Amino acid sequence: MKDPVVKMREVSVETFKRVVQLSGFVDTAEEKAQAARLASSVDGVTEVKNNIVVKG
């Protein structure tokens, strides 16, 4: 998924039974929040676990 806010190459996405787990590193809290919004907008996703770390 391409998004102007989130650099997806720095975010790992894993799914299991309609639950998405996000991990990795981003530069801002907005990028972290946007990644979660994108994941939750995918049809069929029931939960998003956002383990992304904001750098610096």
The first five atom37 places (N, CA, C, CB, O) and aatype in JSON, in Angstrom:
{
  "aatype": [12, 11, 3, 14, 19, 19, 11, 12, 1, 6, 19, 15, 19, 6, 16, 13, 11, 1, 19, 19, 5, 10, 15, 7, 13, 19, 3, 16, 0, 6, 6, 11, 0, 5, 0, 0, 1, 10, 0, 15, 15, 19, 3, 7, 19, 16, 6, 19, 11, 2, 2, 9, 19, 19, 11, 7],
  "atom_mask": [
    [1, 1, 1, 1, 1],
    [1, 1, 1, 1, 1],
    [1, 1, 1, 1, 1],
    [1, 1, 1, 1, 1],
    [1, 1, 1, 1, 1],
    [1, 1, 1, 1, 1],
    [1, 1, 1, 1, 1],
    [1, 1, 1, 1, 1],
    [1, 1, 1, 1, 1],
    [1, 1, 1, 1, 1],
    [1, 1, 1, 1, 1],
    [1, 1, 1, 1, 1],
    [1, 1, 1, 1, 1],
    [1, 1, 1, 1, 1],
    [1, 1, 1, 1, 1],
    [1, 1, 1, 1, 1],
    [1, 1, 1, 1, 1],
    [1, 1, 1, 1, 1],
    [1, 1, 1, 1, 1],
    [1, 1, 1, 1, 1],
    [1, 1, 1, 1, 1],
    [1, 1, 1, 1, 1],
    [1, 1, 1, 1, 1],
    [1, 1, 1, 0, 1],
    [1, 1, 1, 1, 1],
    [1, 1, 1, 1, 1],
    [1, 1, 1, 1, 1],
    [1, 1, 1, 1, 1],
    [1, 1, 1, 1, 1],
    [1, 1, 1, 1, 1],
    [1, 1, 1, 1, 1],
    [1, 1, 1, 1, 1],
    [1, 1, 1, 1, 1],
    [1, 1, 1, 1, 1],
    [1, 1, 1, 1, 1],
    [1, 1, 1, 1, 1],
    [1, 1, 1, 1, 1],
    [1, 1, 1, 1, 1],
    [1, 1, 1, 1, 1],
    [1, 1, 1, 1, 1],
    [1, 1, 1, 1, 1],
    [1, 1, 1, 1, 1],
    [1, 1, 1, 1, 1],
    [1, 1, 1, 0, 1],
    [1, 1, 1, 1, 1],
    [1, 1, 1, 1, 1],
    [1, 1, 1, 1, 1],
    [1, 1, 1, 1, 1],
    [1, 1, 1, 1, 1],
    [1, 1, 1, 1, 1],
    [1, 1, 1, 1, 1],
    [1, 1, 1, 1, 1],
    [1, 1, 1, 1, 1],
    [1, 1, 1, 1, 1],
    [1, 1, 1, 1, 1],
    [1, 1, 1, 0, 1]
  ],
  "atom_positions": [
    [[0.85, -1.16, 0.0], [0.0, 0.0, 0.0], [0.9, 1.23, 0.0], [-0.97, -0.01, 1.22], [1.84, 1.32, 0.79]],
    [[0.62, 2.17, -0.86], [1.43, 3.38, -0.96], [0.71, 4.53, -0.26], [1.73, 3.74, -2.44], [-0.48, 4.75, -0.47]],
    [[1.46, 5.25, 0.57], [0.88, 6.38, 1.3], [1.93, 7.47, 1.4], [0.38, 5.96, 2.71], [3.09, 7.17, 1.71]],
    [[1.57, 8.73, 1.16], [2.56, 9.8, 1.2], [3.1, 10.09, 2.61], [1.97, 11.06, 0.64], [4.16, 10.7, 2.74]],
    [[2.4, 9.65, 3.64], [2.84, 9.93, 5.01], [3.75, 8.83, 5.54], [1.64, 10.09, 5.94], [4.76, 9.11, 6.18]],
    [[3.4, 7.59, 5.27], [4.11, 6.46, 5.87], [5.07, 5.83, 4.87], [3.11, 5.4, 6.38], [4.7, 5.53, 3.74]],
    [[6.29, 5.63, 5.31], [7.29, 4.93, 4.49], [7.15, 3.44, 4.79], [8.76, 5.45, 4.79], [7.76, 2.93, 5.72]],
    [[6.36, 2.76, 4.0], [6.03, 1.37, 4.29], [7.24, 0.44, 4.26], [5.01, 0.88, 3.3], [7.18, -0.65, 4.83]],
    [[8.31, 0.84, 3.64], [9.48, -0.03, 3.65], [10.08, -0.15, 5.05], [10.53, 0.5, 2.67], [10.88, -1.05, 5.3]],
    [[9.71, 0.74, 5.96], [10.21, 0.7, 7.32], [9.21, 0.09, 8.29], [10.57, 2.08, 7.76], [9.47, 0.04, 9.5]],
    [[8.07, -0.37, 7.78], [7.03, -0.93, 8.63], [6.77, -2.37, 8.19], [5.72, -0.07, 8.56], [6.53, -2.65, 7.02]],
    [[6.83, -3.27, 9.17], [6.54, -4.68, 8.91], [5.07, -4.93, 9.24], [7.48, -5.62, 9.74], [4.57, -4.47, 10.26]],
    [[4.4, -5.67, 8.37], [2.99, -5.97, 8.56], [2.82, -7.48, 8.57], [2.12, -5.31, 7.45], [3.19, -8.17, 7.61]],
    [[2.24, -7.99, 9.66], [1.95, -9.41, 9.75], [0.47, -9.57, 10.08], [2.85, -10.11, 10.81], [-0.1, -8.77, 10.81]],
    [[-0.13, -10.62, 9.53], [-1.55, -10.85, 9.8], [-1.76, -12.28, 10.27], [-2.4, -10.57, 8.54], [-1.07, -13.21, 9.85]],
    [[-2.74, -12.44, 11.15], [-3.13, -13.76, 11.61], [-4.58, -13.67, 12.08], [-2.19, -14.28, 12.76], [-4.89, -12.9, 12.99]],
    [[-5.43, -14.45, 11.47], [-6.85, -14.49, 11.82], [-7.47, -13.1, 11.88], [-7.04, -15.19, 13.15], [-8.13, -12.74, 12.86]],
    [[-7.26, -12.33, 10.83], [-7.86, -11.0, 10.67], [-7.3, -9.94, 11.61], [-9.34, -11.09, 10.86], [-7.83, -8.83, 11.69]],
    [[-6.23, -10.28, 12.33], [-5.55, -9.32, 13.21], [-4.24, -8.92, 12.54], [-5.29, -9.93, 14.63], [-3.47, -9.77, 12.1]],
    [[-4.0, -7.62, 12.45], [-2.79, -7.09, 11.83], [-1.86, -6.58, 12.92], [-3.13, -5.95, 10.82], [-2.27, -5.84, 13.81]],
    [[-0.59, -6.99, 12.83], [0.42, -6.49, 13.76], [1.43, -5.66, 12.97], [1.13, -7.67, 14.52], [2.02, -6.14, 12.0]],
    [[1.6, -4.41, 13.4], [2.54, -3.49, 12.77], [3.76, -3.36, 13.66], [1.89, -2.11, 12.51], [3.64, -3.24, 14.88]],
    [[4.94, -3.39, 13.05], [6.17, -3.15, 13.8], [7.16, -2.44, 12.89], [6.77, -4.49, 14.35], [6.98, -2.39, 11.67]],
    [[8.19, -1.9, 13.5], [9.2, -1.17, 12.74], [9.4, 0.21, 13.33], [0.0, 0.0, 0.0], [9.06, 0.47, 14.48]],
    [[9.96, 1.09, 12.53], [10.33, 2.42, 12.99], [9.84, 3.48, 12.01], [11.85, 2.53, 13.16], [9.91, 3.3, 10.79]],
    [[9.35, 4.58, 12.56], [8.94, 5.74, 11.76], [9.49, 6.99, 12.43], [7.38, 5.81, 11.62], [9.97, 6.95, 13.56]],
    [[9.42, 8.11, 11.72], [9.99, 9.36, 12.22], [9.04, 10.16, 13.1], [10.41, 10.21, 11.07], [9.5, 10.92, 13.95]],
    [[7.73, 10.0, 12.91], [6.78, 10.84, 13.65], [5.6, 10.03, 14.17], [6.28, 11.98, 12.76], [5.3, 8.94, 13.68]],
    [[4.93, 10.59, 15.17], [3.72, 9.97, 15.7], [2.62, 9.93, 14.64], [3.23, 10.73, 16.95], [1.81, 9.01, 14.62]],
    [[2.6, 10.93, 13.77], [1.6, 10.96, 12.69], [1.79, 9.77, 11.75], [1.7, 12.28, 11.9], [0.81, 9.16, 11.32]],
    [[3.04, 9.43, 11.43], [3.29, 8.25, 10.59], [2.79, 6.98, 11.26], [4.8, 8.13, 10.27], [2.2, 6.12, 10.61]],
    [[3.03, 6.86, 12.57], [2.57, 5.7, 13.33], [1.05, 5.61, 13.29], [3.07, 5.76, 14.79], [0.49, 4.54, 13.03]],
    [[0.39, 6.72, 13.54], [-1.07, 6.74, 13.53], [-1.63, 6.45, 12.14], [-1.58, 8.1, 14.03], [-2.62, 5.72, 12.01]],
    [[-1.01, 7.0, 11.12], [-1.48, 6.77, 9.75], [-1.33, 5.31, 9.36], [-0.69, 7.67, 8.76], [-2.19, 4.76, 8.68]],
    [[-0.25, 4.67, 9.77], [-0.07, 3.25, 9.48], [-1.2, 2.43, 10.09], [1.3, 2.75, 10.0], [-1.71, 1.51, 9.45]],
    [[-1.58, 2.77, 11.31], [-2.68, 2.06, 11.96], [-4.0, 2.33, 11.25], [-2.79, 2.48, 13.43], [-4.81, 1.42, 11.07]],
    [[-4.21, 3.56, 10.84], [-5.45, 3.89, 10.11], [-5.52, 3.11, 8.8], [-5.53, 5.41, 9.82], [-6.58, 2.58, 8.45]],
    [[-4.42, 3.04, 8.09], [-4.4, 2.31, 6.82], [-4.7, 0.84, 7.04], [-3.04, 2.48, 6.12], [-5.5, 0.24, 6.31]],
    [[-4.05, 0.25, 8.04], [-4.25, -1.18, 8.31], [-5.7, -1.45, 8.7], [-3.3, -1.65, 9.43], [-6.29, -2.43, 8.24]],
    [[-6.27, -0.6, 9.53], [-7.65, -0.84, 9.97], [-8.67, -0.61, 8.87], [-7.98, 0.05, 11.16], [-9.81, -1.07, 8.96]],
    [[-8.28, 0.11, 7.83], [-9.21, 0.37, 6.73], [-9.32, -0.8, 5.74], [-8.79, 1.62, 5.99], [-10.18, -0.79, 4.86]],
    [[-8.44, -1.79, 5.88], [-8.47, -2.94, 4.98], [-9.67, -3.82, 5.32], [-7.15, -3.75, 5.07], [-9.88, -4.17, 6.48]],
    [[-10.43, -4.17, 4.32], [-11.62, -4.98, 4.51], [-11.27, -6.31, 5.18], [-12.32, -5.23, 3.16], [-10.36, -7.01, 4.75]],
    [[-12.0, -6.64, 6.24], [-11.8, -7.91, 6.92], [-10.93, -7.82, 8.16], [0.0, 0.0, 0.0], [-10.92, -8.74, 8.97]],
    [[-10.19, -6.73, 8.33], [-9.34, -6.58, 9.5], [-10.22, -6.27, 10.71], [-8.28, -5.45, 9.28], [-11.06, -5.37, 10.67]],
    [[-10.02, -7.04, 11.79], [-10.83, -6.85, 12.99], [-10.08, -6.16, 14.11], [-11.34, -8.18, 13.48], [-10.69, -5.59, 15.01]],
    [[-8.75, -6.19, 14.05], [-7.94, -5.57, 15.1], [-6.58, -5.2, 14.54], [-7.79, -6.53, 16.33], [-6.05, -5.89, 13.66]],
    [[-6.01, -4.09, 15.05], [-4.66, -3.68, 14.68], [-3.84, -3.52, 15.95], [-4.67, -2.35, 13.84], [-4.22, -2.78, 16.85]],
    [[-2.72, -4.22, 16.01], [-1.77, -4.09, 17.11], [-0.62, -3.24, 16.58], [-1.27, -5.5, 17.65], [0.14, -3.69, 15.72]],
    [[-0.5, -2.03, 17.08], [0.48, -1.09, 16.56], [1.71, -1.04, 17.47], [-0.13, 0.32, 16.42], [1.72, -0.35, 18.49]],
    [[2.73, -1.79, 17.09], [3.98, -1.86, 17.84], [5.08, -1.04, 17.18], [4.44, -3.31, 18.0], [6.26, -1.27, 17.43]],
    [[4.72, -0.1, 16.35], [5.68, 0.76, 15.66], [6.33, 1.69, 16.69], [4.99, 1.59, 14.53], [5.67, 2.18, 17.6]],
    [[7.63, 1.91, 16.53], [8.39, 2.8, 17.43], [8.68, 4.09, 16.67], [9.72, 2.13, 17.93], [9.11, 4.06, 15.52]],
    [[8.43, 5.22, 17.34], [8.75, 6.52, 16.77], [10.21, 6.83, 17.12], [7.77, 7.65, 17.31], [10.58, 6.86, 18.29]],
    [[11.03, 7.05, 16.09], [12.44, 7.38, 16.31], [12.58, 8.84, 16.73], [13.27, 7.11, 15.03], [11.88, 9.72, 16.23]],
    [[13.51, 9.07, 17.65], [13.92, 10.41, 18.05], [12.87, 11.33, 18.4], [0.0, 0.0, 0.0], [13.14, 12.47, 18.75]]
  ]
}
